[in-house]
């Protein structure tokens, strides 16, 4: 029996993980489940999976969770300290599926004690790549990517000599606005941005897919995870979301990874790694699919991609700054303080300022410095948002 903890169990990735675990009750025991506001779902899954501990990130929801699990014998806790405790409990395998920079510290805590960490939370490597990799190397923990593109790269690169890799190509669906006229994007609403042509995901990553900030984070994540030169990483728009990533070698050959647009493939791969097991996902019928299409991304439509290139070239703590500014810009967009295209403007202005007036950008990669950079960038981003950018009506 493998001990499992799911950080962010009530989210989209968390629920897909719960689905896989619940199908094999004889193979897994559940140490801890964490969630945020969705107390009912957290309690229901904790009961269903027989979790030892259930944690909500919000202290003011402790009483609700306690009441929902009364009489079950399941331990209940709340708040940031409790999230850390959940990560530190002795599970063999931990899913990191909290959204945003909030997932960094619990994920690191799991790595520090040597647990295998299935990494869905892309912000972890974007904010603190060197720290995360160094922590895993020190404790001997396995770090297994869950983002579909990175899982695809991981699988395509198995057994390959990295010196023969000359290109790494990550695919992007193009998001909700891929066919919108460019001039309409400024007026796009949060509701319109919260739909995805191919994937069912949490709202934040869905909006990030429309802006391609999601792809920007993935570029940085790929650079960190696979130690890649930024110049060899490419993005191609692939509307069908069936090819997740490709690896080009110096002999001109390209290896592609294909799979259905179902996160249970990448999650299941990470859950069973290094073995492969039968997973409850659709098998692709290539003849029925007929054709796969690829297009170059339009830089005017997706300014986030150039921002990612800038961050990868600058290095240091600029990834933490970019991510924090992006999280604030996304909140501001969802709250209708700024328009869709202004998210990239906010992030760019924050990076301009961080690069010129914060010596912190080249500070050592420790958690304190990463969190300080996160706070500074958030403050700069809010200043920017509040400095008179027109509200969207
Ligand atoms: P969701 O928004 O669906 O779920 C997020 C989870 O984190 C929920 O359990 C939520 O709790 C919890 N949570 C939210 N805020 C906090 C906080 N401040 N502290 C602790 N817990 C919190 O996100 P997704 O599942 O879509 O994404 C999770 C991560 O995986 C993200 O980093 C995303 O980029 C990445 N990812 C997601 C993919 C997908 O298909 N969804 C694909 C690849 C990567 P509650 O809902 O109870 O409030």
Boltz pocket constraint, residues with backbone or C-beta under 6 A from the ligand:
constraints:
  - pocket:
      binder: B
      contacts: [[A, 7], [A, 8], [A, 9], [A, 10], [A, 11], [A, 12], [A, 13], [A, 14], [A, 34], [A, 35], [A, 36], [A, 37], [A, 38], [A, 39], [A, 57], [A, 83], [A, 96], [A, 97], [A, 98], [A, 99], [A, 100], [A, 102], [A, 120], [A, 121], [A, 122], [A, 123], [A, 146], [A, 147], [A, 148], [A, 199], [A, 200], [A, 201], [A, 202], [A, 203], [A, 204], [A, 205], [A, 263]]
      max_distance: 6.0
